[in-house]
Amino acid sequence: MVSLPKFEFFNQKMADTIIQGQEGQGGLPGFIGAKVTEFGAGFLKAELEVRAELLTPIGNMHGGVMAGFVDHITGVVLYPMMEPGSWAATTEFKLNYLAPVKGGVLEAESEVISLTRNTAVVRALVSNEGRLVCSAQGTLLIRAPKK
C-alpha cells in the first residue's frame, strides 16, 4: 500500500471555526444537514442524518444528496490546509454508488491524497449502518487570495 502524503501546514483554529460554525449554516450543506465532526491534517470525518425530505418517492436517498454531501466534504477538508482567504472549487468528481440508503446516518471520511499550490485530489468513503454505500474522488482548483 502506498502511504499518503504528510502535510506540514494545518490550521487547527480554522478547523475548529468550521466545526463550531455549522449550527445554522446555510446553502446546500445546511439544507441536507452535513456536519463535520473531526478534522486532521489532510482528513476529516462528517455525518448526515437521512431525513424523509432527502428520499425519492420509492424511499431511497436521492443520489444528488449524496453528490452534494461528497462535494462538500471533499472541499471543506482543504480549508485548514490553505492560506487564509484562499478558496477551493471542485473541477470534477466521480462517485460510485454502491448500495441504496433508506434511513439512518451517513458517516463519511475524506482524505487529501495530493495537494499542490493550485490543485488537490481528495478521496471520500461514505457508509450507512455499517455498510459502504459510496466511494468517490474529486479534483479541486485552489486559488490564493488576491493581494
C-alpha positions in Angstrom: 0.0 0.0 0.0 1.3 3.5 -0.9 1.4 5.8 2.1 -0.4 9.1 1.8 1.5 12.4 2.0 2.2 14.1 5.3 1.1 17.7 5.3 3.1 20.3 7.2 0.5 23.1 7.4 -2.7 22.6 9.3 -4.6 25.5 10.9 -6.4 23.9 13.9 -8.1 27.3 14.6 -9.7 27.2 11.1 -10.8 23.6 11.6 -12.3 24.5 15.0 -14.1 27.5 13.5 -15.6 25.4 10.7 -16.9 22.8 13.2 -18.3 25.4 15.6 -19.9 27.5 12.8 -22.0 24.7 11.4 -25.1 25.4 13.5 -27.5 27.3 11.3 -25.2 27.1 8.3 -26.9 28.0 5.0 -26.7 26.7 1.5 -26.8 23.1 0.4 -24.7 21.8 3.4 -27.2 23.4 5.7 -30.2 22.1 3.8 -29.0 18.5 3.7 -27.6 18.6 7.2 -24.0 17.9 6.5 -21.9 18.1 9.7 -18.1 17.9 10.0 -17.3 16.0 13.2 -13.5 15.8 13.2 -10.5 17.3 11.4 -6.9 16.5 11.0 -4.1 17.4 8.6 -5.5 16.1 5.3 -8.6 14.3 6.5 -12.0 14.9 8.0 -15.0 12.9 9.3 -18.5 14.0 8.7 -22.1 12.8 9.1 -25.5 13.4 7.7 -28.8 12.3 9.2 -31.0 10.8 6.4 -34.4 12.5 6.7 -37.7 11.9 4.8 -37.3 15.0 2.6 -34.0 13.7 1.2 -35.6 10.5 -0.1 -37.0 9.8 -3.5 -40.7 8.6 -3.9 -39.5 5.0 -3.8 -37.8 5.5 -0.4 -34.1 5.7 -1.3 -31.9 8.8 -0.6 -31.6 10.8 -3.8 -28.2 10.5 -5.5 -28.0 14.2 -5.7 -28.0 14.4 -1.9 -25.0 12.0 -1.8 -23.3 14.1 -4.5 -23.8 17.3 -2.6 -22.5 15.7 0.7 -19.4 14.3 -1.1 -18.8 17.6 -2.9 -19.0 19.4 0.5 -16.6 17.1 2.4 -14.0 16.9 -0.4 -13.8 20.7 -0.5 -14.0 21.6 3.2 -11.2 19.2 4.1 -8.8 21.6 2.3 -9.6 24.9 4.1 -7.4 24.3 7.2 -4.5 23.5 4.9 -4.7 26.6 2.7 -3.6 30.1 3.1 -6.3 32.2 4.9 -8.5 33.8 2.3 -7.9 31.1 -0.3 -10.8 29.2 -1.8 -11.3 25.8 -3.4 -13.7 24.7 -6.2 -14.5 21.3 -7.5 -13.5 20.9 -11.1 -14.6 17.2 -11.4 -15.5 14.3 -9.2 -16.6 10.7 -9.6 -19.0 8.8 -7.4 -19.6 5.1 -7.2 -23.0 4.5 -5.6 -22.6 1.1 -4.0 -25.8 0.5 -2.1 -29.1 2.3 -1.6 -29.6 4.4 1.5 -33.1 4.3 3.2 -32.5 5.9 6.6 -30.1 6.2 9.5 -27.0 8.3 9.4 -24.3 8.6 6.7 -20.8 8.6 8.1 -18.1 9.8 5.8 -14.3 10.3 5.7 -12.4 12.4 3.2 -8.7 12.4 2.8 -6.4 14.6 0.7 -4.2 12.3 -1.5 -2.5 15.1 -3.4 -2.0 18.8 -2.7 -0.2 21.4 -4.7 -0.4 25.2 -4.7 -3.1 25.1 -7.4 -4.9 21.7 -7.2 -5.9 18.9 -4.8 -7.2 15.4 -5.3 -9.4 14.2 -2.5 -10.9 10.8 -1.9 -14.1 10.0 0.2 -15.8 7.0 1.5 -19.4 7.1 2.8 -21.0 4.4 4.9 -24.6 3.8 6.3 -25.5 1.5 9.1 -22.0 -0.2 8.9 -22.1 -0.7 5.1 -20.1 1.1 2.4 -22.6 3.0 0.2 -20.4 5.4 -1.8 -16.8 5.7 -2.9 -15.7 9.0 -4.5 -12.7 11.0 -5.7 -12.5 14.6 -6.8 -10.1 17.2 -8.2 -10.3 20.7 -6.8 -8.9 24.0 -8.0 -7.2 26.1 -5.3 -6.9 29.9 -5.6 -4.9 32.1 -3.2 -6.4 35.4 -2.0 -5.7 38.4 -4.3 -3.1 40.6 -2.8 
